[in-house]
Amino acid sequence: MILFLSKMDYRAELKNPASIGYIDIIVAEAMKDADSFSTIFELSFDADKSIAWKAAWVCNKICRINPEVITPERRNRITNEVIHTKHNGVLRSMLSILVDGGLPAQIPVEFINLCFERMVSPKGDVSHQVLSMKLLYQICLAEPAFAPELTAYLENISPADYTPGFNTTRKKILKLLYSRHIA
């Protein structure tokens, strides 16, 4: 069992291929204090994408338990990483963190455009599509002027081109848009 990991130890543990098997132990350790979470958060931007991916995964799990750890500054960094990362695992975890931890106060237009692109890309990873759709809905709640555009996209998508998971989320988001009268 891992106990009292230092910054270097977290990096070494995440570098270890076997760490996937005990990621929940790393989550429990990182939740013990703010410094540990900060260390893991910083590692989610590591140049070594295998470390960044696992660190982002740990942050995602922690955010689901305690979304308050994602401060406005962290939201901005995550949003910037979502715009620039090419690693699927990092992207999936970062999108999920934003769904659970909230969007930044100032949402870059490039981020919104990328969410639309990822959402409608039929060959894209379904998790990226669905998480992008959920983020776009959250943007609509904050900025109702986006609702007609999201509604039009979702109404005009051919369900046959997408997975059942995508289509289920699409129906739920449309229902929410209609019920809140923001569409």
Helices and strands as residue ranges (DSSP letters): H 7-15, G 17-22, H 23-30, H 34-43, H 49-65, G 67-69, H 72-84, H 88-101, H 109-120, H 126-142, G 144-146, H 147-156, G 159-161, H 164-179
